[in-house]
Amino acid sequence: MSQKRILFLGASAQQIPPIKYALDQGHYVITCDYLPGNPGHQLAHEWHNVSTTDKEAVLSLARELKIDGIVAYASDPAAPTQAYVAEKMELVGNPYESVEILARKDYFREFLVKNGFNTPRSESFYELDQAKKWLDTIGTPAFIKPIDSSGSKGVTNIKHRNDLEKAFNYALSFSREKKVVVEEAIARSGYQVDSDIFMSRGEIVFWIWGDQHQDILCHPYAPIAISFPSVLSAEAQVKAKNEVEAILKKLGFMFGAFNVEFVVDEKGDVWVIEIGPRNGGNLIPQVIKYVSNVDMIAATVDESIGKSFDKSVNRELNGYWSSYIVHAREDGIFKELYLSERVKPYIVEQHIYAKAGDEVRQFSGSQDTLGMMILKYPSMETMLDMTDNMENDILVLTEER
């Protein structure tokens, strides 16, 4: 394939894998975001100090540079911009309005209700007083979330009405729109599922489900690990795939990676919680490659310039794998990372961002990530035991400030 000019929206450490892949393929790489010090800029052929959320500025830049493809890898804020530019320039992409629906929890819930899909009772509010009235309708427990954040940032599950004000203000602090979702909690059976799927020419061409694991002493809903393959029954897995595909087709999606979260209730019904119109973070694409041989990073870049997904890849699952988010269980000063003798042979990749002397916070979402790992386990039993109790094997040791 001849060299293509690809614009990457974002140049953080998280965006480096697709940038490197594009460079390895011989493409001309352009990066843009509002942080000149981001490491991806140093790899690119050229970079521009333009915010990835400024649609018109990015469109102007893209036209000036005569790009052939645009990628918003693992970035919720940049996903609508990618769709907007692709639509205006007739590049490979998805409908801008549909991406906007997935990018905002309030729009997505309205879409699900309108089209008859399972969805929690949910309303969104700018003002606390209105939220209180709605909470009286749905009762507790309830989830309080920003309408427009990812990585469990700003999310609280409240058990009592008196907890609403604190949770509402906390969610508000993470919302660009300054709007908060108040929704009923669905009683799930088993783990919440979290994984990436891939769409090409309007069909889901690859899907795999993984299970979320939490450190309940930090945050009961922010994932610290995702394990593959899922323990879900084969029937439930196919049912979930069909539900997600029906949603995406109804919205007119055609291309790319999607990060999907859903739960299955005790009756076996699937409740889709979120579909992010982009690759997942937390090394999900990298773990998927280890477990299935499918390279979602390569597929994302290739599809952006019109190269179709390779359906011939051998997708036979290869063992038991998980990602792991290194995190602190309490506020303090980073001292060292404890690794048990049991876990050391299972660590396949290790990326530690924190160093001795750094100030750390108790984990409450992806913003508190201190490092990431990928692990391979000898059995499903070992994997589940360790991912549900990882503090026995991997622990951030801290000192008081």
C-alpha positions in Angstrom: 0.0 0.0 0.0 1.3 3.4 -0.9 2.1 5.9 1.8 -1.0 7.6 3.3 -1.2 10.8 5.3 -2.9 9.9 8.7 -3.9 12.5 11.3 -3.9 11.2 14.9 -6.1 13.0 17.4 -4.0 12.9 20.6 -0.3 12.1 21.2 -0.3 10.8 24.8 1.4 7.6 25.9 -1.9 5.8 25.3 -1.9 6.9 21.6 1.7 5.7 20.9 0.8 2.1 19.8 -1.2 3.1 16.7 1.2 5.9 15.9 4.1 3.4 15.9 2.1 0.9 13.8 1.4 3.6 11.1 5.1 4.5 11.1 6.1 0.9 10.7 3.7 0.7 7.7 5.5 3.6 6.0 2.7 6.1 6.4 3.1 9.9 7.0 2.1 10.5 10.6 0.6 13.8 11.8 -0.4 14.3 15.4 -2.4 17.1 17.1 -3.5 18.0 20.6 -3.2 20.9 23.0 -0.2 19.4 25.0 3.1 20.1 23.2 5.0 17.8 25.6 3.1 14.7 24.7 5.4 11.8 23.6 3.6 10.9 20.4 4.5 14.3 18.9 8.2 13.3 19.0 7.5 10.2 16.8 5.3 12.0 14.2 6.6 13.5 11.0 4.8 16.7 12.0 2.6 17.8 14.9 0.2 20.7 15.5 -0.9 22.4 18.7 -4.6 22.1 18.1 -7.2 20.8 20.6 -8.7 17.5 19.6 -12.1 18.8 20.7 -12.1 21.8 18.4 -13.9 20.3 15.5 -13.6 23.3 13.1 -9.9 23.9 13.9 -9.1 20.2 13.3 -11.2 20.2 10.1 -9.3 23.2 8.8 -5.9 21.6 9.6 -7.0 18.3 8.0 -8.0 20.1 4.8 -4.8 22.0 4.7 -2.7 18.9 5.2 -4.8 16.9 2.7 -5.0 13.9 4.9 -6.1 10.4 3.8 -7.3 9.1 7.2 -8.1 10.3 10.7 -7.8 8.2 14.0 -9.0 9.0 17.5 -7.5 6.0 19.4 -8.8 5.4 22.9 -10.1 8.9 23.2 -13.8 9.7 24.0 -13.4 13.5 23.6 -11.8 13.2 20.2 -14.2 10.6 18.8 -16.9 13.2 17.7 -14.1 15.3 16.0 -12.9 12.3 14.1 -16.4 11.6 12.8 -17.0 15.2 12.0 -13.8 15.6 9.9 -14.3 12.2 8.2 -17.9 13.2 7.2 -16.9 16.6 5.9 -13.9 15.2 3.9 -15.6 12.0 2.8 -13.0 9.8 4.5 -13.6 6.5 6.2 -15.7 7.1 9.3 -19.1 6.9 11.0 -22.0 9.3 11.2 -21.2 12.3 13.3 -24.6 12.4 15.0 -24.4 8.7 15.9 -20.9 9.2 17.5 -22.4 12.1 19.5 -25.1 9.8 20.8 -22.6 7.2 22.0 -20.3 9.8 23.4 -22.9 11.2 25.8 -24.7 9.1 28.3 -27.9 11.2 28.2 -28.3 10.9 24.4 -27.5 7.2 24.5 -30.1 6.4 27.2 -32.7 8.3 25.2 -31.8 6.4 22.0 -32.1 3.0 23.8 -35.5 3.9 25.3 -36.9 5.2 22.0 -35.8 2.1 20.1 -36.9 -0.5 22.6 -33.6 -1.7 23.9 -33.1 -2.7 27.6 -31.8 0.3 29.5 -31.9 1.4 33.2 -34.4 4.2 34.1 -32.3 7.3 33.7 -32.5 11.0 33.5 -29.8 13.8 33.3 -29.7 17.1 35.2 -27.8 20.3 35.4 -29.4 21.1 38.8 -29.3 19.1 42.1 -32.9 19.9 43.0 -34.3 18.3 39.9 -32.1 15.2 40.4 -33.5 14.8 43.9 -37.0 14.6 42.6 -36.0 12.0 40.0 -34.2 9.9 42.7 -37.4 9.8 44.7 -39.0 8.2 41.6 -36.4 5.5 40.9 -35.2 5.0 44.5 -31.8 3.6 45.6 -29.3 2.1 45.0 -28.6 4.4 42.0 -25.7 5.4 39.9 -24.6 9.0 39.6 -22.4 9.7 36.6 -21.1 12.6 34.5 -22.8 12.4 31.1 -19.5 12.7 29.2 -16.6 11.0 30.9 -15.0 7.6 30.7 -12.8 5.3 32.8 -15.2 5.4 35.7 -14.3 9.0 36.4 -16.8 10.7 38.6 -19.0 7.7 39.1 -20.7 6.9 42.5 -23.2 4.2 43.4 -25.3 5.6 46.2 -27.2 3.5 48.7 -29.1 6.3 50.5 -30.9 9.5 49.3 -28.7 11.6 51.6 -25.6 10.6 49.6 -27.0 12.3 46.4 -25.6 15.8 46.9 -22.0 14.7 47.4 -22.2 12.2 44.5 -23.8 14.8 42.2 -21.1 17.4 42.9 -18.4 14.8 42.4 -19.8 13.8 39.0 -20.2 17.5 38.0 -16.5 18.0 38.6 -15.7 15.5 35.8 -18.3 16.7 33.3 -17.4 19.1 30.5 -21.1 19.7 29.9 -21.7 20.1 33.7 -24.6 17.6 33.5 -25.1 14.5 35.6 -26.9 11.2 35.0 -29.0 9.7 37.7 -30.0 6.1 36.9 -31.3 3.0 38.6 -28.8 0.2 39.3 -29.5 -3.1 37.5 -29.0 -6.2 39.6 -26.4 -8.1 37.6 -25.5 -11.7 37.7 -21.8 -12.2 37.7 -19.2 -9.8 36.4 -19.8 -6.6 34.4 -18.4 -7.3 30.9 -15.9 -4.9 29.2 -14.1 -5.5 25.9 -13.5 -4.2 22.4 -15.2 -5.3 19.2 -14.5 -4.4 15.6 -16.9 -3.4 12.8 -16.2 -3.3 9.1 -18.6 -2.5 6.3 -21.5 -2.4 8.7 -21.0 -5.8 10.3 -19.3 -6.9 13.5 -16.4 -8.8 12.1 -14.7 -9.5 15.5 -15.9 -9.7 19.1 -14.6 -11.1 22.3 -15.9 -10.5 25.9 -13.8 -10.0 29.0 -14.8 -9.6 32.7 -14.2 -6.6 34.9 -12.6 -6.9 38.3 -12.6 -4.2 41.0 -10.6 -3.4 44.2 -13.6 -2.8 46.4 -11.5 -1.2 49.1 -10.8 1.6 46.6 -13.8 1.8 44.4 -16.5 -0.8 43.9 -17.1 0.0 40.2 -13.8 1.3 38.7 -12.1 -1.7 37.0 -8.5 -2.6 38.0 -8.4 -5.7 35.8 -10.1 -7.2 32.8 -9.8 -10.9 32.3 -10.1 -13.0 29.1 -12.0 -15.1 28.2 -15.2 -14.2 30.0 -17.0 -16.7 32.3 -20.3 -15.8 30.6 -22.1 -18.8 29.0 -21.8 -19.2 25.3 -25.5 -18.4 24.9 -25.2 -15.1 26.8 -22.1 -14.1 24.9 -23.9 -14.5 21.5 -27.0 -12.8 22.9 -24.9 -9.8 23.9 -23.1 -9.7 20.6 -26.4 -9.6 18.7 -27.8 -6.8 21.0 -24.7 -4.7 20.5 -24.8 -5.2 16.7 -28.5 -4.3 16.6 -27.7 -1.0 18.4 -24.8 -0.1 16.2 -26.7 -1.0 13.0 -29.7 1.1 14.1 -27.3 4.0 14.6 -25.8 3.5 11.1 -22.3 2.6 12.2 -20.0 1.1 9.6 -16.4 1.0 10.7 -13.9 0.8 13.5 -13.4 -0.4 17.1 -15.9 0.0 19.9 -15.4 -0.4 23.6 -18.5 -2.2 25.1 -19.7 -2.5 28.6 -22.8 -4.5 29.6 -24.3 -6.6 32.4 -26.5 -9.7 32.3 -29.3 -9.9 34.9 -30.5 -13.0 36.7 -33.1 -13.7 34.0 -30.3 -13.7 31.4 -31.3 -10.4 29.8 -28.5 -8.2 28.4 -28.3 -4.5 29.5 -25.8 -2.5 27.5 -24.3 0.2 29.8 -22.0 1.9 27.4 -20.6 1.7 23.9 -17.6 3.9 23.4 -17.0 4.8 19.7 -13.3 4.1 20.0 -10.7 1.5 21.2 -10.7 0.8 24.9 -7.9 2.0 27.2 -6.3 -0.1 30.0 -4.3 -2.1 27.4 -7.5 -3.9 26.2 -6.4 -4.0 22.5 -3.0 -5.4 23.6 -4.5 -8.1 25.8 -7.0 -9.0 23.0 -4.1 -9.6 20.6 -2.4 -11.9 23.1 -5.5 -13.9 23.7 -7.0 -14.0 20.1 -4.2 -13.1 17.6 -6.4 -10.2 16.4 -4.5 -6.9 16.2 -7.2 -4.2 17.0 -4.5 -1.5 16.8 -3.5 -2.4 13.3 -7.1 -2.8 12.2 -8.0 0.6 13.5 -5.3 2.3 11.5 -5.8 0.2 8.4 -9.6 0.7 8.3 -9.1 4.5 8.6 -7.4 4.5 5.2 -9.8 2.0 3.5 -7.9 -1.3 4.1 -10.6 -3.8 5.1 -10.4 -6.0 8.2 -8.6 -9.3 7.7 -11.1 -12.0 8.5 -8.6 -14.8 7.8 -6.7 -14.4 11.1 -6.7 -17.5 13.3 -8.8 -16.4 16.3 -8.5 -19.5 18.4 -8.2 -18.4 22.0 -4.8 -18.7 23.5 -5.0 -19.3 27.3 -6.0 -17.0 30.2 -5.0 -13.4 30.2 -5.7 -10.1 32.0 -4.8 -6.5 32.1 -4.0 -5.0 35.4 -4.0 -1.3 36.6 -1.4 -0.7 39.2 -3.0 1.6 41.8 -2.7 2.8 45.4 -5.2 1.7 48.0 -4.7 4.9 50.0 -3.4 8.5 49.6 0.4 8.9 50.4 3.9 8.8 48.9 4.9 6.0 46.5 7.5 3.8 48.3 7.7 0.7 46.1 5.8 -1.9 44.2 5.4 -5.3 46.0 5.3 -8.4 43.7 4.8 -11.8 45.1 6.9 -14.8 43.9 3.7 -16.3 42.6 2.9 -13.5 40.3 6.3 -12.7 38.8 6.3 -15.5 36.2 2.8 -14.5 35.0 3.8 -10.9 34.1 4.2 -10.6 30.4 4.3 -6.7 30.1 4.9 -4.2 32.9 4.7 -0.4 32.4 5.1 1.5 35.7 4.6 5.3 35.5 5.1 6.2 39.2 8.4 6.4 41.0 9.6 6.5 44.6 8.7 9.8 46.2 5.7 10.5 43.9 2.5 11.6 45.6 -0.3 9.1 44.9 -4.0 9.0 45.6 -6.4 6.2 46.5 -7.7 4.8 43.2 -11.1 6.1 42.1 -10.8 5.8 38.3 -8.4 5.8 35.4 -7.0 9.2 36.4 -5.3 7.5 39.3 -3.4 4.9 37.3 0.2 4.4 38.4 1.1 1.7 35.9 -0.2 -1.1 33.7 0.5 -4.8 33.3 -0.5 -7.7 31.1 -0.5 -11.2 32.8 -0.9 -14.7 31.5 -2.2 -17.4 33.9 -2.0 -21.2 33.9 -5.8 -21.7 34.4 -9.1 -19.9 34.6 -9.3 -20.8 38.3 -6.0 -19.1 39.0 -6.8 -16.1 36.9 -10.1 -15.4 38.7 -8.7 -16.0 42.1 -5.8 -13.6 41.5 -7.8 -10.8 39.6 -10.4 -10.8 42.4 -7.8 -10.6 45.1 -4.8 -9.0 43.4 -3.7 -7.2 46.5 -2.2 -10.5 47.7 0.2 -10.5 44.8 0.6 -6.9 43.5 0.5 -4.0 46.0 1.6 -0.4 45.9 3.4 0.3 49.2 3.0 3.9 50.4 4.3 6.2 53.2 2.4 9.0 54.9 2.9 12.4 53.4 
